[in-house]
């Protein structure tokens, strides 16, 4: 897995690359890419990090698994490539942004423009087998992404962490609420969105907090 990761992140996460779990993970992932169809494409595994350097992060959105259909995943949680129909959760995210901020629903589900403004869209697991949700869970990715979240939560100040659903909330449970803004609600999936995702105003609340702390708000 000769995948490059952005320099500031490489420095922050350097200790992880030497650990046994990461070496095992690398062997597993390399084997999977050689023998079956895996998403996202190999060069995009670390896309979330590469588009959003460590010292530029303002907001962290935690997802679970990459999309497992053809052409969807490109390394940013909830985001899809240009021209791909919006998955249901993403439709609901855009609906909430529209209701919260009045922003029109965009023509593309590609959220690269968020990443370039400092939104780290990090799945807990960075790879998945085609059509097999959760197939790369518990192989080591979660430990790696925990280390990334911990590096932000412990060494940076005044970040916004957006945790939708119980999985993301467990993963972010340790984050110091006195040092960062932690926004939680149910997941935007159609199964739960009407139980508290709609109306959570996370996008305007994130921006208010960024402005309070001297940061430019995100153009959602």
TORPA-4810 file (N, C-alpha, C, O; in nm, 3 decimals):
<nodes>
NODE_1_0.086_-0.119_0.000_0.000_0.000_0.000_0.089_0.124_0.000_0.108_0.188_0.103_X
NODE_2_0.143_0.157_-0.117_0.233_0.273_-0.126_0.151_0.399_-0.145_0.158_0.465_-0.249_X
NODE_3_0.073_0.431_-0.045_-0.017_0.546_-0.056_0.045_0.662_0.019_0.090_0.647_0.133_X
NODE_4_0.047_0.777_-0.045_0.106_0.894_0.018_0.004_0.963_0.109_-0.115_0.970_0.076_X
NODE_5_0.052_1.013_0.222_-0.034_1.093_0.309_0.031_1.230_0.326_0.153_1.242_0.335_X
NODE_6_-0.051_1.331_0.331_-0.006_1.471_0.337_0.097_1.492_0.450_0.087_1.430_0.556_X
NODE_7_0.194_1.580_0.425_0.313_1.590_0.511_0.283_1.622_0.658_0.341_1.560_0.748_X
NODE_8_0.191_1.717_0.684_0.166_1.752_0.825_0.103_1.634_0.899_0.133_1.609_1.016_X
NODE_9_0.016_1.562_0.828_-0.045_1.442_0.890_0.058_1.331_0.907_0.056_1.258_1.006_X
NODE_10_0.146_1.319_0.810_0.250_1.215_0.818_0.332_1.234_0.945_0.367_1.138_1.014_X
NODE_11_0.363_1.359_0.973_0.441_1.391_1.094_0.362_1.358_1.221_0.415_1.295_1.313_X
NODE_12_0.237_1.400_1.225_0.152_1.380_1.343_0.128_1.230_1.368_0.128_1.184_1.483_X
NODE_13_0.109_1.155_1.260_0.071_1.013_1.273_0.189_0.918_1.260_0.171_0.796_1.259_X
NODE_14_0.312_0.974_1.250_0.431_0.890_1.229_0.440_0.771_1.325_0.472_0.660_1.280_X
NODE_15_0.412_0.788_1.457_0.424_0.673_1.547_0.333_0.557_1.507_0.367_0.441_1.530_X
NODE_16_0.216_0.588_1.448_0.121_0.482_1.413_0.177_0.390_1.305_0.154_0.269_1.307_X
NODE_17_0.251_0.448_1.209_0.298_0.370_1.094_0.394_0.259_1.136_0.415_0.162_1.062_X
NODE_18_0.453_0.275_1.255_0.551_0.174_1.302_0.484_0.063_1.385_0.546_-0.039_1.414_X
NODE_19_0.360_0.083_1.422_0.296_-0.010_1.516_0.254_-0.139_1.447_0.226_-0.142_1.328_X
NODE_20_0.251_-0.247_1.526_0.217_-0.380_1.471_0.081_-0.379_1.403_0.066_-0.436_1.295_X
NODE_21_-0.018_-0.315_1.465_-0.153_-0.318_1.407_-0.152_-0.256_1.267_-0.222_-0.304_1.178_X
NODE_22_-0.072_-0.149_1.248_-0.073_-0.079_1.119_-0.002_-0.163_1.013_-0.041_-0.164_0.896_X
NODE_23_0.101_-0.232_1.054_0.172_-0.320_0.960_0.080_-0.435_0.916_0.076_-0.470_0.798_X
NODE_24_0.006_-0.491_1.012_-0.092_-0.597_0.978_-0.202_-0.542_0.888_-0.242_-0.606_0.791_X
NODE_25_-0.249_-0.423_0.920_-0.354_-0.357_0.842_-0.308_-0.336_0.698_-0.382_-0.364_0.603_X
NODE_26_-0.186_-0.286_0.683_-0.132_-0.260_0.549_-0.127_-0.388_0.467_-0.163_-0.388_0.349_X
NODE_27_-0.082_-0.498_0.530_-0.075_-0.627_0.460_-0.214_-0.671_0.417_-0.234_-0.717_0.304_X
NODE_28_-0.311_-0.658_0.507_-0.448_-0.698_0.478_-0.505_-0.616_0.361_-0.563_-0.671_0.268_X
NODE_29_-0.489_-0.484_0.369_-0.548_-0.395_0.267_-0.482_-0.419_0.131_-0.550_-0.424_0.028_X
NODE_30_-0.352_-0.433_0.131_-0.281_-0.457_0.004_-0.333_-0.585_-0.062_-0.359_-0.588_-0.182_X
NODE_31_-0.347_-0.689_0.018_-0.398_-0.819_-0.030_-0.540_-0.804_-0.087_-0.572_-0.859_-0.192_X
NODE_32_-0.623_-0.729_-0.017_-0.762_-0.707_-0.061_-0.765_-0.636_-0.197_-0.842_-0.675_-0.285_X
NODE_33_-0.684_-0.532_-0.213_-0.682_-0.459_-0.341_-0.633_-0.548_-0.455_-0.672_-0.529_-0.570_X
NODE_34_-0.547_-0.645_-0.422_-0.494_-0.733_-0.527_-0.594_-0.841_-0.567_-0.590_-0.892_-0.680_X
NODE_35_-0.683_-0.877_-0.475_-0.765_-0.997_-0.499_-0.914_-0.971_-0.519_-0.986_-1.060_-0.563_X
NODE_36_-0.961_-0.852_-0.487_-1.105_-0.825_-0.498_-1.125_-0.677_-0.529_-1.028_-0.602_-0.537_X
NODE_37_-1.248_-0.635_-0.546_-1.276_-0.493_-0.571_-1.295_-0.423_-0.438_-1.378_-0.463_-0.356_X
NODE_38_-1.217_-0.317_-0.417_-1.219_-0.244_-0.290_-1.239_-0.095_-0.322_-1.188_-0.044_-0.422_X
NODE_39_-1.315_-0.028_-0.237_-1.337_0.116_-0.251_-1.283_0.187_-0.129_-1.280_0.129_-0.020_X
NODE_40_-1.240_0.315_-0.143_-1.224_0.391_-0.267_-1.104_0.340_-0.345_-1.034_0.251_-0.297_X
NODE_41_-1.077_0.395_-0.466_-0.952_0.359_-0.535_-0.833_0.383_-0.443_-0.833_0.476_-0.364_X
NODE_42_-0.731_0.298_-0.454_-0.616_0.302_-0.362_-0.557_0.440_-0.340_-0.522_0.476_-0.228_X
NODE_43_-0.547_0.517_-0.447_-0.482_0.649_-0.434_-0.566_0.748_-0.353_-0.518_0.854_-0.315_X
NODE_44_-0.694_0.713_-0.327_-0.782_0.803_-0.252_-0.808_0.759_-0.108_-0.891_0.818_-0.039_X
NODE_45_-0.738_0.656_-0.063_-0.761_0.606_0.074_-0.744_0.719_0.176_-0.824_0.733_0.268_X
NODE_46_-0.640_0.800_0.158_-0.611_0.907_0.254_-0.656_1.045_0.203_-0.602_1.148_0.243_X
NODE_47_-0.755_1.046_0.116_-0.801_1.170_0.055_-0.846_1.274_0.159_-0.819_1.393_0.143_X
NODE_48_-0.913_1.228_0.265_-0.960_1.322_0.369_-0.841_1.398_0.429_-0.850_1.518_0.451_X
NODE_49_-0.732_1.327_0.454_-0.611_1.390_0.511_-0.541_1.478_0.407_-0.495_1.588_0.438_X
NODE_50_-0.535_1.427_0.284_-0.458_1.499_0.181_-0.522_1.631_0.142_-0.452_1.726_0.107_X
NODE_51_-0.655_1.638_0.148_-0.725_1.762_0.111_-0.733_1.861_0.228_-0.764_1.978_0.208_X
NODE_52_-0.704_1.812_0.348_-0.726_1.896_0.467_-0.609_1.877_0.565_-0.620_1.797_0.658_X
NODE_53_-0.498_1.948_0.545_-0.381_1.931_0.631_-0.414_1.951_0.780_-0.508_2.022_0.815_X
NODE_54_-0.336_1.886_0.863_-0.359_1.885_1.009_-0.380_2.025_1.066_-0.473_2.048_1.143_X
NODE_55_-0.293_2.119_1.028_-0.299_2.253_1.089_-0.408_2.340_1.027_-0.429_2.452_1.073_X
NODE_56_-0.477_2.290_0.924_-0.586_2.366_0.860_-0.724_2.319_0.906_-0.826_2.380_0.872_X
NODE_57_-0.729_2.210_0.982_-0.858_2.153_1.022_-0.933_2.250_1.113_-0.876_2.302_1.209_X
NODE_58_-1.060_2.275_1.082_-1.148_2.356_1.168_-1.265_2.273_1.220_-1.310_2.290_1.333_X
NODE_59_-1.314_2.183_1.134_-1.433_2.103_1.165_-1.400_1.958_1.133_-1.335_1.929_1.032_X
NODE_60_-1.445_1.866_1.218_-1.427_1.722_1.193_-1.565_1.657_1.188_-1.643_1.669_1.282_X
NODE_61_-1.595_1.589_1.077_-1.718_1.510_1.067_-1.675_1.364_1.064_-1.593_1.324_0.981_X
NODE_62_-1.732_1.284_1.154_-1.691_1.143_1.164_-1.798_1.054_1.102_-1.914_1.056_1.143_X
NODE_63_-1.756_0.976_1.003_-1.843_0.875_0.942_-1.798_0.736_0.985_-1.710_0.721_1.070_X
NODE_64_-1.859_0.635_0.924_-1.829_0.498_0.967_-1.749_0.420_0.863_-1.639_0.373_0.890_X
NODE_65_-1.805_0.406_0.743_-1.751_0.320_0.639_-1.760_0.392_0.505_-1.852_0.471_0.486_X
NODE_66_-1.669_0.367_0.412_-1.689_0.425_0.279_-1.814_0.365_0.211_-1.857_0.255_0.247_X
NODE_67_-1.869_0.437_0.115_-1.977_0.380_0.031_-1.920_0.259_-0.041_-1.802_0.257_-0.078_X
NODE_68_-2.004_0.157_-0.062_-1.951_0.033_-0.121_-2.007_0.003_-0.260_-1.994_-0.108_-0.310_X
NODE_69_-2.071_0.106_-0.324_-2.117_0.090_-0.463_-2.016_0.149_-0.560_-1.935_0.233_-0.521_X
NODE_70_-2.021_0.106_-0.685_-1.923_0.154_-0.784_-1.927_0.305_-0.801_-2.034_0.365_-0.812_X
NODE_71_-1.808_0.366_-0.805_-1.796_0.508_-0.838_-1.839_0.606_-0.731_-1.834_0.727_-0.753_X
NODE_72_-1.882_0.557_-0.614_-1.932_0.649_-0.511_-1.820_0.705_-0.425_-1.798_0.826_-0.420_X
NODE_73_-1.748_0.616_-0.357_-1.652_0.659_-0.253_-1.529_0.725_-0.314_-1.473_0.677_-0.412_X
NODE_74_-1.488_0.837_-0.252_-1.360_0.897_-0.293_-1.284_0.948_-0.171_-1.207_1.044_-0.180_X
NODE_75_-1.305_0.882_-0.058_-1.219_0.906_0.058_-1.268_1.013_0.155_-1.198_1.043_0.251_X
NODE_76_-1.386_1.071_0.132_-1.444_1.170_0.224_-1.578_1.116_0.272_-1.661_1.078_0.190_X
NODE_77_-1.600_1.111_0.402_-1.726_1.053_0.450_-1.845_1.137_0.400_-1.838_1.259_0.392_X
NODE_78_-1.951_1.068_0.367_-2.079_1.123_0.317_-2.071_1.178_0.174_-2.175_1.198_0.112_X
NODE_79_-1.952_1.203_0.121_-1.934_1.266_-0.010_-1.931_1.160_-0.120_-1.886_1.048_-0.099_X
NODE_80_-1.979_1.199_-0.238_-1.969_1.110_-0.355_-1.905_1.188_-0.471_-1.902_1.311_-0.472_X
NODE_81_-1.855_1.112_-0.568_-1.796_1.175_-0.687_-1.901_1.254_-0.766_-2.021_1.228_-0.756_X
NODE_82_-1.853_1.350_-0.843_-1.941_1.425_-0.934_-2.021_1.328_-1.021_-1.969_1.226_-1.066_X
NODE_83_-2.147_1.361_-1.044_-2.229_1.281_-1.135_-2.294_1.160_-1.072_-2.374_1.092_-1.136_X
NODE_84_-2.260_1.131_-0.946_-2.319_1.015_-0.876_-2.445_1.064_-0.802_-2.440_1.167_-0.735_X
NODE_85_-2.558_0.992_-0.814_-2.679_1.033_-0.742_-2.652_1.043_-0.591_-2.572_0.967_-0.536_X
NODE_86_-2.719_1.138_-0.526_-2.697_1.157_-0.382_-2.748_1.036_-0.304_-2.865_1.000_-0.318_X
NODE_87_-2.665_0.972_-0.222_-2.717_0.871_-0.129_-2.815_0.938_-0.031_-2.809_1.059_-0.010_X
NODE_88_-2.906_0.859_0.029_-3.010_0.918_0.115_-2.958_1.005_0.229_-3.015_1.111_0.255_X
NODE_89_-2.852_0.964_0.296_-2.799_1.046_0.408_-2.751_1.181_0.358_-2.772_1.283_0.424_X
NODE_90_-2.686_1.181_0.243_-2.635_1.306_0.188_-2.750_1.398_0.145_-2.743_1.520_0.164_X
NODE_91_-2.855_1.340_0.089_-2.975_1.419_0.057_-3.026_1.490_0.181_-3.062_1.608_0.177_X
NODE_92_-3.029_1.417_0.293_-3.080_1.474_0.418_-2.985_1.581_0.474_-3.031_1.680_0.532_X
NODE_93_-2.856_1.562_0.456_-2.757_1.664_0.498_-2.783_1.795_0.421_-2.787_1.903_0.479_X
NODE_94_-2.799_1.783_0.290_-2.825_1.902_0.208_-2.958_1.968_0.244_-2.970_2.091_0.242_X
NODE_95_-3.057_1.886_0.277_-3.187_1.941_0.316_-3.174_2.022_0.446_-3.232_2.131_0.459_X
NODE_96_-3.098_1.968_0.541_-3.078_2.039_0.668_-2.998_2.168_0.647_-3.028_2.270_0.709_X
NODE_97_-2.896_2.164_0.561_-2.819_2.287_0.532_-2.913_2.392_0.471_-2.907_2.510_0.506_X
NODE_98_-2.998_2.347_0.380_-3.094_2.439_0.316_-3.188_2.500_0.421_-3.212_2.621_0.420_X
NODE_99_-3.240_2.415_0.511_-3.334_2.465_0.613_-3.263_2.554_0.715_-3.322_2.650_0.766_X
NODE_100_-3.137_2.522_0.745_-3.061_2.594_0.847_-3.009_2.727_0.795_-3.021_2.830_0.862_X
NODE_101_-2.952_2.726_0.675_-2.879_2.843_0.624_-2.942_2.906_0.499_-2.900_3.013_0.455_X
NODE_102_-3.043_2.838_0.443_-3.105_2.890_0.321_-3.023_2.863_0.195_-3.057_2.912_0.087_X
NODE_103_-2.916_2.786_0.209_-2.829_2.755_0.094_-2.902_2.662_-0.003_-2.960_2.563_0.041_X
NODE_104_-2.900_2.691_-0.133_-2.965_2.598_-0.226_-2.897_2.462_-0.228_-2.777_2.451_-0.201_X
NODE_105_-2.974_2.359_-0.260_-2.916_2.223_-0.266_-2.825_2.216_-0.390_-2.869_2.249_-0.500_X
NODE_106_-2.699_2.174_-0.372_-2.604_2.180_-0.484_-2.633_2.074_-0.590_-2.710_1.981_-0.569_X
NODE_107_-2.569_2.092_-0.705_-2.589_1.998_-0.816_-2.503_1.872_-0.801_-2.530_1.771_-0.864_X
NODE_108_-2.401_1.880_-0.716_-2.311_1.764_-0.698_-2.300_1.727_-0.551_-2.309_1.812_-0.462_X
NODE_109_-2.280_1.599_-0.527_-2.260_1.550_-0.390_-2.113_1.542_-0.352_-2.077_1.484_-0.249_X
NODE_110_-2.027_1.602_-0.436_-1.883_1.601_-0.410_-1.850_1.712_-0.310_-1.867_1.830_-0.339_X
NODE_111_-1.803_1.674_-0.192_-1.780_1.770_-0.083_-1.634_1.813_-0.072_-1.591_1.862_0.033_X
NODE_112_-1.558_1.796_-0.179_-1.417_1.840_-0.178_-1.406_1.985_-0.136_-1.311_2.023_-0.068_X
NODE_113_-1.503_2.068_-0.177_-1.497_2.212_-0.144_-1.503_2.234_0.008_-1.447_2.331_0.058_X
NODE_114_-1.571_2.145_0.081_-1.569_2.155_0.229_-1.429_2.124_0.281_-1.375_2.196_0.365_X
NODE_115_-1.372_2.014_0.230_-1.238_1.971_0.276_-1.137_2.083_0.257_-1.052_2.107_0.342_X
NODE_116_-1.147_2.152_0.143_-1.051_2.259_0.112_-1.068_2.380_0.203_-0.980_2.466_0.209_X
NODE_117_-1.182_2.388_0.273_-1.205_2.497_0.368_-1.171_2.457_0.512_-1.186_2.537_0.604_X
NODE_118_-1.127_2.332_0.532_-1.088_2.290_0.666_-1.183_2.193_0.734_-1.183_2.180_0.856_X
NODE_119_-1.265_2.125_0.654_-1.355_2.022_0.711_-1.292_1.886_0.685_-1.280_1.843_0.570_X
NODE_120_-1.252_1.818_0.793_-1.197_1.682_0.781_-1.314_1.584_0.786_-1.381_1.570_0.888_X
NODE_121_-1.339_1.518_0.673_-1.451_1.423_0.664_-1.396_1.282_0.673_-1.359_1.221_0.573_X
NODE_122_-1.390_1.232_0.794_-1.312_1.111_0.824_-1.402_0.992_0.855_-1.476_0.993_0.953_X
NODE_123_-1.395_0.891_0.771_-1.458_0.764_0.806_-1.371_0.691_0.909_-1.248_0.702_0.906_X
NODE_124_-1.436_0.618_0.999_-1.362_0.538_1.098_-1.282_0.429_1.029_-1.171_0.396_1.071_X
NODE_125_-1.339_0.371_0.923_-1.275_0.267_0.843_-1.253_0.327_0.705_-1.347_0.381_0.645_X
NODE_126_-1.133_0.317_0.652_-1.101_0.393_0.530_-1.116_0.313_0.400_-1.103_0.369_0.291_X
NODE_127_-1.143_0.183_0.411_-1.161_0.100_0.291_-1.276_0.003_0.314_-1.316_-0.021_0.428_X
NODE_128_-1.330_-0.052_0.204_-1.441_-0.148_0.214_-1.443_-0.232_0.086_-1.407_-0.184_-0.022_X
NODE_129_-1.485_-0.358_0.099_-1.505_-0.441_-0.020_-1.631_-0.397_-0.093_-1.728_-0.354_-0.030_X
NODE_130_-1.629_-0.409_-0.224_-1.748_-0.375_-0.304_-1.869_-0.452_-0.251_-1.863_-0.573_-0.229_X
NODE_131_-1.979_-0.379_-0.231_-2.110_-0.438_-0.195_-2.109_-0.512_-0.061_-2.200_-0.591_-0.034_X
NODE_132_-2.007_-0.488_0.022_-2.004_-0.557_0.153_-1.978_-0.455_0.264_-1.864_-0.436_0.306_X
NODE_133_-2.084_-0.391_0.309_-2.071_-0.289_0.414_-2.001_-0.348_0.536_-2.030_-0.460_0.577_X
NODE_134_-1.909_-0.272_0.592_-1.842_-0.314_0.716_-1.737_-0.422_0.699_-1.684_-0.473_0.798_X
NODE_135_-1.705_-0.458_0.573_-1.615_-0.572_0.551_-1.471_-0.547_0.594_-1.396_-0.643_0.613_X
NODE_136_-1.431_-0.421_0.611_-1.295_-0.392_0.658_-1.294_-0.334_0.799_-1.194_-0.277_0.843_X
NODE_137_-1.404_-0.350_0.870_-1.405_-0.306_1.010_-1.323_-0.403_1.096_-1.306_-0.520_1.062_X
NODE_138_-1.274_-0.350_1.208_-1.197_-0.429_1.306_-1.071_-0.494_1.246_-1.031_-0.603_1.287_X
NODE_139_-1.010_-0.425_1.151_-0.883_-0.473_1.094_-0.769_-0.379_1.133_-0.653_-0.405_1.100_X
NODE_140_-0.801_-0.269_1.202_-0.697_-0.175_1.243_-0.725_-0.030_1.204_-0.667_0.062_1.260_X
NODE_141_-0.813_-0.012_1.107_-0.842_0.126_1.065_-0.894_0.211_1.180_-0.859_0.329_1.193_X
NODE_142_-0.980_0.152_1.264_-1.041_0.230_1.372_-0.935_0.285_1.467_-0.946_0.397_1.517_X
NODE_143_-0.832_0.204_1.491_-0.723_0.247_1.579_-0.647_0.365_1.516_-0.609_0.460_1.584_X
NODE_144_-0.627_0.355_1.387_-0.556_0.461_1.314_-0.637_0.592_1.316_-0.582_0.699_1.343_X
NODE_145_-0.766_0.582_1.287_-0.847_0.705_1.283_-0.871_0.759_1.424_-0.886_0.880_1.441_X
NODE_146_-0.874_0.673_1.525_-0.877_0.722_1.664_-0.754_0.809_1.693_-0.764_0.913_1.758_X
NODE_147_-0.639_0.764_1.645_-0.514_0.838_1.669_-0.520_0.976_1.603_-0.472_1.074_1.659_X
NODE_148_-0.580_0.983_1.485_-0.593_1.111_1.415_-0.686_1.205_1.492_-0.657_1.324_1.508_X
NODE_149_-0.798_1.151_1.539_-0.895_1.233_1.614_-0.832_1.278_1.746_-0.850_1.393_1.787_X
NODE_150_-0.760_1.189_1.810_-0.695_1.223_1.938_-0.591_1.334_1.918_-0.581_1.425_2.000_X
NODE_151_-0.515_1.326_1.809_-0.413_1.428_1.782_-0.478_1.566_1.766_-0.422_1.666_1.810_X
NODE_152_-0.594_1.570_1.705_-0.666_1.697_1.690_-0.725_1.742_1.823_-0.711_1.858_1.863_X
NODE_153_-0.792_1.651_1.891_-0.863_1.686_2.015_-0.767_1.729_2.125_-0.799_1.818_2.204_X
NODE_154_-0.649_1.667_2.130_-0.557_1.694_2.241_-0.460_1.808_2.212_-0.417_1.879_2.303_X
NODE_155_-0.424_1.826_2.085_-0.319_1.924_2.054_-0.370_2.053_1.991_-0.297_2.152_1.985_X
NODE_156_-0.494_2.052_1.945_-0.551_2.174_1.886_-0.659_2.227_1.980_-0.702_2.158_2.073_X
NODE_157_-0.703_2.351_1.956_-0.809_2.412_2.037_-0.919_2.465_1.948_-0.896_2.498_1.832_X
NODE_158_-1.040_2.473_2.003_-1.154_2.539_1.937_-1.187_2.479_1.801_-1.214_2.551_1.705_X
NODE_159_-1.186_2.348_1.795_-1.235_2.279_1.675_-1.382_2.244_1.696_-1.431_2.241_1.809_X
NODE_160_-1.450_2.216_1.586_-1.589_2.168_1.592_-1.588_2.021_1.552_-1.541_1.986_1.444_X
NODE_161_-1.639_1.935_1.639_-1.653_1.792_1.608_-1.801_1.762_1.589_-1.882_1.788_1.678_X
NODE_162_-1.836_1.709_1.474_-1.976_1.678_1.441_-1.993_1.526_1.444_-1.935_1.454_1.363_X
NODE_163_-2.074_1.480_1.539_-2.089_1.336_1.563_-2.236_1.298_1.543_-2.320_1.322_1.630_X
NODE_164_-2.265_1.239_1.429_-2.402_1.197_1.397_-2.416_1.048_1.418_-2.344_0.969_1.357_X
NODE_165_-2.509_1.009_1.506_-2.534_0.867_1.530_-2.447_0.811_1.640_-2.344_0.868_1.676_X
NODE_166_-2.490_0.698_1.694_-2.424_0.644_1.814_-2.280_0.599_1.787_-2.195_0.607_1.875_X
NODE_167_-2.254_0.552_1.666_-2.118_0.505_1.635_-2.019_0.622_1.645_-1.916_0.611_1.713_X
NODE_168_-2.050_0.732_1.579_-1.960_0.849_1.583_-1.951_0.906_1.724_-1.845_0.952_1.766_X
NODE_169_-2.062_0.903_1.797_-2.062_0.958_1.933_-1.973_0.877_2.026_-1.904_0.933_2.111_X
NODE_170_-1.972_0.745_2.009_-1.881_0.661_2.090_-1.736_0.692_2.054_-1.650_0.702_2.141_X
NODE_171_-1.712_0.707_1.924_-1.574_0.732_1.878_-1.522_0.866_1.931_-1.403_0.881_1.957_X
NODE_172_-1.612_0.963_1.946_-1.571_1.096_1.993_-1.599_1.122_2.139_-1.593_1.236_2.184_X
NODE_173_-1.629_1.017_2.214_-1.673_1.034_2.354_-1.566_1.101_2.441_-1.598_1.170_2.537_X
NODE_174_-1.439_1.081_2.407_-1.329_1.131_2.493_-1.299_1.279_2.470_-1.222_1.337_2.547_X
NODE_175_-1.356_1.341_2.367_-1.318_1.478_2.331_-1.360_1.576_2.441_-1.473_1.570_2.491_X
NODE_176_-1.269_1.665_2.480_-1.292_1.761_2.588_-1.388_1.871_2.541_-1.355_1.953_2.455_X
NODE_177_-1.507_1.869_2.599_-1.612_1.965_2.560_-1.580_2.109_2.604_-1.644_2.203_2.557_X
NODE_178_-1.484_2.125_2.694_-1.445_2.261_2.736_-1.348_2.325_2.638_-1.330_2.447_2.638_X
NODE_179_-1.287_2.242_2.557_-1.182_2.290_2.467_-1.232_2.300_2.322_-1.177_2.375_2.241_X
NODE_180_-1.335_2.224_2.292_-1.389_2.215_2.155_-1.541_2.219_2.160_-1.601_2.194_2.265_X
NODE_181_-1.603_2.250_2.047_-1.748_2.238_2.035_-1.779_2.099_1.979_-1.732_2.063_1.871_X
NODE_182_-1.857_2.022_2.054_-1.896_1.888_2.008_-2.046_1.888_1.982_-2.126_1.906_2.074_X
NODE_183_-2.084_1.870_1.857_-2.225_1.871_1.817_-2.270_1.727_1.792_-2.209_1.656_1.713_X
NODE_184_-2.376_1.685_1.857_-2.424_1.547_1.841_-2.572_1.547_1.805_-2.648_1.634_1.847_X
NODE_185_-2.610_1.447_1.726_-2.752_1.422_1.699_-2.762_1.281_1.642_-2.662_1.212_1.626_X
NODE_186_-2.885_1.239_1.612_-2.901_1.112_1.541_-2.837_1.125_1.403_-2.801_1.234_1.359_X
NODE_187_-2.825_1.012_1.336_-2.763_1.003_1.204_-2.858_1.060_1.098_-2.980_1.050_1.113_X
NODE_188_-2.803_1.119_0.989_-2.890_1.170_0.883_-2.958_1.064_0.797_-3.031_1.098_0.704_X
NODE_189_-2.936_0.938_0.826_-3.000_0.831_0.748_-3.152_0.845_0.755_-3.205_0.892_0.856_X
NODE_190_-3.223_0.804_0.649_-3.370_0.814_0.649_-3.434_0.740_0.767_-3.546_0.772_0.806_X
NODE_191_-3.363_0.643_0.824_-3.419_0.567_0.938_-3.431_0.653_1.062_-3.516_0.628_1.148_X
NODE_192_-3.344_0.756_1.073_-3.342_0.832_1.198_-3.354_0.983_1.181_-3.373_1.054_1.279_X
NODE_193_-3.342_1.034_1.058_-3.329_1.179_1.037_-3.442_1.259_1.101_-3.421_1.370_1.150_X
NODE_194_-3.564_1.201_1.101_-3.679_1.277_1.156_-3.683_1.273_1.309_-3.769_1.336_1.370_X
NODE_195_-3.590_1.199_1.370_-3.587_1.192_1.518_-3.484_1.286_1.577_-3.437_1.263_1.689_X
NODE_196_-3.449_1.393_1.505_-3.357_1.490_1.565_-3.241_1.533_1.478_-3.163_1.619_1.518_X
NODE_197_-3.227_1.475_1.358_-3.125_1.529_1.268_-3.178_1.658_1.206_-3.112_1.761_1.209_X
NODE_198_-3.299_1.650_1.150_-3.358_1.772_1.094_-3.385_1.871_1.207_-3.446_1.838_1.309_X
NODE_199_-3.336_1.993_1.185_-3.354_2.095_1.288_-3.239_2.103_1.387_-3.245_2.183_1.480_X
NODE_200_-3.134_2.022_1.369_-3.022_2.027_1.465_-2.935_2.153_1.447_-2.858_2.188_1.537_X
NODE_201_-2.948_2.220_1.334_-2.876_2.346_1.306_-2.724_2.335_1.328_-2.659_2.432_1.368_X
NODE_202_-2.670_2.219_1.302_-2.527_2.199_1.326_-2.440_2.290_1.237_-2.330_2.328_1.278_X
NODE_203_-2.488_2.323_1.119_-2.405_2.398_1.025_-2.393_2.544_1.068_-2.284_2.601_1.066_X
NODE_204_-2.505_2.603_1.108_-2.498_2.742_1.157_-2.428_2.747_1.293_-2.355_2.842_1.322_X
NODE_205_-2.449_2.646_1.376_-2.384_2.645_1.509_-2.233_2.631_1.495_-2.158_2.696_1.568_X
NODE_206_-2.190_2.547_1.402_-2.045_2.532_1.376_-1.986_2.667_1.333_-1.881_2.708_1.382_X
NODE_207_-2.055_2.734_1.242_-2.003_2.861_1.191_-2.001_2.970_1.299_-1.907_3.048_1.306_X
NODE_208_-2.105_2.974_1.383_-2.108_3.073_1.493_-1.986_3.054_1.584_-1.922_3.151_1.625_X
NODE_209_-1.956_2.928_1.614_-1.843_2.896_1.702_-1.711_2.936_1.635_-1.624_2.993_1.700_X
NODE_210_-1.696_2.905_1.506_-1.573_2.942_1.435_-1.553_3.093_1.436_-1.443_3.142_1.460_X
NODE_211_-1.660_3.167_1.409_-1.652_3.314_1.408_-1.612_3.366_1.546_-1.528_3.455_1.558_X
NODE_212_-1.674_3.310_1.651_-1.641_3.350_1.790_-1.492_3.334_1.817_-1.434_3.412_1.893_X
NODE_213_-1.430_3.234_1.755_-1.289_3.205_1.782_-1.198_3.256_1.670_-1.087_3.206_1.651_X
NODE_214_-1.248_3.356_1.596_-1.163_3.425_1.500_-1.135_3.350_1.371_-1.041_3.384_1.299_X
NODE_215_-1.217_3.248_1.341_-1.196_3.170_1.219_-1.299_3.209_1.112_-1.408_3.255_1.144_X
NODE_216_-1.262_3.191_0.989_-1.357_3.213_0.878_-1.461_3.101_0.880_-1.423_2.984_0.891_X
NODE_217_-1.589_3.132_0.870_-1.691_3.026_0.868_-1.682_2.942_0.741_-1.622_2.984_0.642_X
NODE_218_-1.740_2.825_0.745_-1.741_2.734_0.629_-1.858_2.774_0.537_-1.968_2.801_0.583_X
NODE_219_-1.830_2.778_0.408_-1.938_2.795_0.310_-1.994_2.655_0.283_-1.942_2.581_0.198_X
NODE_220_-2.099_2.620_0.356_-2.158_2.487_0.342_-2.237_2.477_0.212_-2.294_2.372_0.182_X
</nodes>
